[in-house]
Amino acid sequence: MRTAAAALTALSFVGAAALAGCSGGGPEGGVSHDAPAASRSASPSPSPTPDWNPRPRSIAAVGDSITRGFDACSVLADCPEVSWATGTDDTVRSLAVRLLGPSEAADRSWNHAVSGSRMVQLPEQMARAAKERPELVTVMTGANDACRDSVRLMTPVADFRASFEASMRQLRAGAPKAQVYVSSVPDLKRLWSTGRVNELGKKIWDLGICQSMLADADDLGPAAVARRDAVQDRVVAFNEVLRDVCAKDRHCRYDGGAVFDFRFTGAQLSPWDWFHPSRDGQARLAEIAYRNVTAAQPPA
């Protein structure tokens, strides 16, 4: 994307409505969720302490450009105010705002995500997040591991797993009891099928965005189909890694594929690149996260 920056800036005014500036947050009352009252025996012993607290009081976010709100407010720029995880914008109502309220969210949430980062950079982000001693860490990364200039350059699954395991070890070294909420990698093939109907979007994709999936968007020949299928298979494999590694940590909760399964439309895509989430897309991610974090049981 860096190599395409100048051309994208020139194209950005065509057909794209200017979005309003990022605004301050507004409160959303949370609903408390009680754990099930089932007992394993009739003996008068105290109930065990649940491993998951649905109302954490501090949040650190790690990941890539999605969590930084890239291209959601203006072209080629981060906009952390609209981040699904820690933003303060009242149209998004981030996970932090929904859990903590706007004033507490500003003081008790931290965004350590880095635009353009891949899974190999996550251990460093986790180390920074651990220093905040958060009660909850949100993780959303992996799209850049599949979105490369070619299928050959995608991150191998084994390397993806090793980096995520190292990330969890890094967090546990500094914050052994922090809860971790892991979002699945979005469905990149749906991104292609949704965005390819927009002529401006396809021109922007041709500048170098996620070429492994989005190159030659109108090409339906066997080679192009096989290339997109290979990317989709890699995303599915990445999500299996996220699920499996998370399942080994008692304080980790995977979203059950909720982000991957979300049936987003063009309204949820940035009007500047038809790739990153718009404000509306960020709000939908916040809704998914809030629902899963506050649920009494993890997603199936």
N, C-alpha and C positions, 0 to 999 in steps of 0.2 A: 504493500500500500504506500510505502514511502516513495517508491519510484513513480507512482501514479499521482502524487499529491498535486502537482501543478495542474495537470489536465483535469483532475476532479474538481479543483477549485473553479476552473473556468466553466465547467459544465453545471456546477451546482445551482446556478440561478434558473436553469431551464426547467420550467414546469414544477418547481418545488416551492411550496408555500412557506414563508418564513414562520418559524415557530416562536412562540413568546419566550421571553427570558425566564431563566430558572427562578422559581419563587420559593418563599419560605414554607415550612411544613404546617400541616394542620393535624389535629388529633383524631385518632380513631379509637374508640373504646374497645378494648379486648374482651373476649369472653373466656372466662376461666373454664378449664377442662379438668374434671376430676378423674383420677385413675380408677379402673374397675375395682370393685370391692370384693372380689373373689378371694376366698381363703383356701389354702391347701389342706388344712386339717381343722378339726373342731377344738383343738387345744387352745387355751387362752394365751397364745404367744403374739407379740406385736407383729404387725404387717411389715414386710421388708421395704426398705427405702427404694423407690423406683429409680431406675438408671437414667430416666429422661425427665427433665424439668421442662414443661411446656411454656413456662413464663420466665425465660432467662432475662437478666437485668443488665446485660452488657453484650455487645456484638462486635466482632471483628470480621471483616470480609477479605477474602483472597480470591485471586482468579485473573481474568483477562479483561479485554475492552468492554465486554458486556456489563461487568460489574462497575466499570468506570463511567458508564453512560456515554460511551464514545458515539459521536454523530447523532446524538439524540436532541441536542440543543442548537448546534451549529456545525458547519462542515469541518471535518478533520480536527475535531477538538473533543477532549474529555469533558463530561458534564456530570461530575459525581453527585451534584445536587439531585439528579433524577435516578440515581442508582437504585435498583430494586432492593438492594440489601441494606444500604445505610443512608440513602438520600433524604433530603428534607422537603422536596417539592410536594405541595399539597395535592397535586393531580395524580401523583404516583402512589403516595402513601406507602413508603418503603416498609420492609419487614421491621426495621428498627423503629420507625414511627408507630406502626401498628402494635408493636410489643411494648414500647417504652413511653410513647407519647412524644411530641415534637421537641420539647425542651430537654428531656432526658436523652433522646436520641442524639441530639447535637453533642452532648457531653459524654455519652457512654457508648459510642460506636466509632469504629475506625475502619477506614477503607485502605487496605494494603494491596489491592489488585493493581496490575500493570498492563496497560494496553499493549497488545502484540505478544504477550507472554504465552509460553507453552508449559506443559506439565513439568518439564525439566527445571523451570524456574520456580515451581511451587514450594520446594523446601525452604528457599530463602524467604519467601513471603510468609510461610508458616512460622519461621523463627521470629520474624518481626511481630506477627500477630500474637505469639505466645507471650511476648514482653508486656502486652497490654493486660494480661491475666483476664481474658474475656470469659464469660459464662457460655457463650456460643460463638463458634466460628463457621461462617458460610463459605462454601467452596463451589465455584463454577469455573471450570476450565476444561480444555480438551478440543474445542472447536478449531483452534489454530494448529493443533497437532494433525488434524485431518485436512484443513484448508491450507494446502501448499501449492507451489507452482506446478507440481506434477504428482501423480499417485506414488511414484517412486520415492518422493521426499517425505511422505507421511511418516509420522513417528511409529516405529515398530511397537506392537502391543506389549512385548516383554519390557521394553524400555519405559513405556507408559506406566506399566505396573510398578517397576522398580522405583520410579520417581515418586509415584503416589505413596508407596510404602515408606519411602524416605521422608516424605512430607509429614506423614502421620507420626513417625518417630521423632521428627524435629519438634512438632507441636507437643507431643507427650513429654519431651525432655524439659520443656518450660512451663507447660500448662497441663498437668496430668489429668485433671478432672474436667477440662473444658469440653462441652458438647460440640459436635461437628455435624452440620447439615450439608449434605453433598447433593448438588443438582446434577441431573443427567445432562449429557451433551445434546444440544438441539438437533433436530432432524434436518440435516443439510439438504437432503434430497427434496423435502417439502419446500425448503427455501428456494431451490431451483424451480420447482413446478409452480410456486406462487409468484415469484418475481419475474419469470420469463414472459409474462403477458404485458409487462411494462417496457416500452421501447427505450425510455430514458434509462431505466434500471439496467437493461442489457448493455447499453453503451458504457455505463459506468463499470459494470462487471468486466468488460473487455479491457479496461485499464489495468487490470491485474488483481482483482479481488477473488480469492478462493478459486484459483484456476483449476484445481483438481476436480471440483464439482461444477463450477459455473462457466468455465470456458465454452465458447461456441454453444450458447444456450439453446439455439434452435436446431442444433445437429441431433437428429434422432437415429443416426446410423449405428451399426453394431459396435464399433469401437467406442463411440461416445457413451452409448448405453452401458457397456462393460466398465468404462472408466467411472461413471457415476455409481454403478453398483459396487465397485471396489471401495469407493469412499464411504458409501452407506454401510457396507459390511464392517469397515474399520471403526466407524462411529458406534455401531452396535457392540463391537468388541471392547471399545473403550468403556462403554457404559457397563458392560459385564465386569470389567476390572473395578470400576468405581463401586459397584454393588458388592463384589466379593471382598475387597479390602476393607470397606466400611463395615461389613458384617462381622469382621474379626475384632472390632473395637466396640466395647459395650456402651460407649458414650457417643457412637456415631449413628446417624440416621440418613439413609439414602432416600431420594424422592420417589423411588419405585418406577422411574422412567417418566414421571409426570411432565417434565419439560420437553423431553423427546416426543412424547405423545400429544403435546398441545397443538391443536389445529389452528395455528395462527394464520392471519390473512395479511393483505397488504397494509392494512391500518396499523399493524403492529411492527412495521418495518420503517427504518429511517428513510425519509424522502431524499436524502443526499447520497445514500449508497445502496439502498434496497438490500441490506445485509444485516446491519446491526439493529437492535430493537429501537423503536421510536419511544416517545413518552408512554404511549398506550401499551406498547410491548413491555416496557419496564414495569408498568402497573400490573400487567397480567402475571409477570414473573413474581412480583411481590405477593400477589394473591395466592399463587401456588405455594410459595414458601411459607406464608403465614398459616395456610391450611394444614400443611404437613408438619410444621414445627409445633403447632398447638394441639395436634391430634393426640388422643390418649394412646393410640397404637400407631406404629410406623406404617407407611404405605405398603400394600401387598406387593 
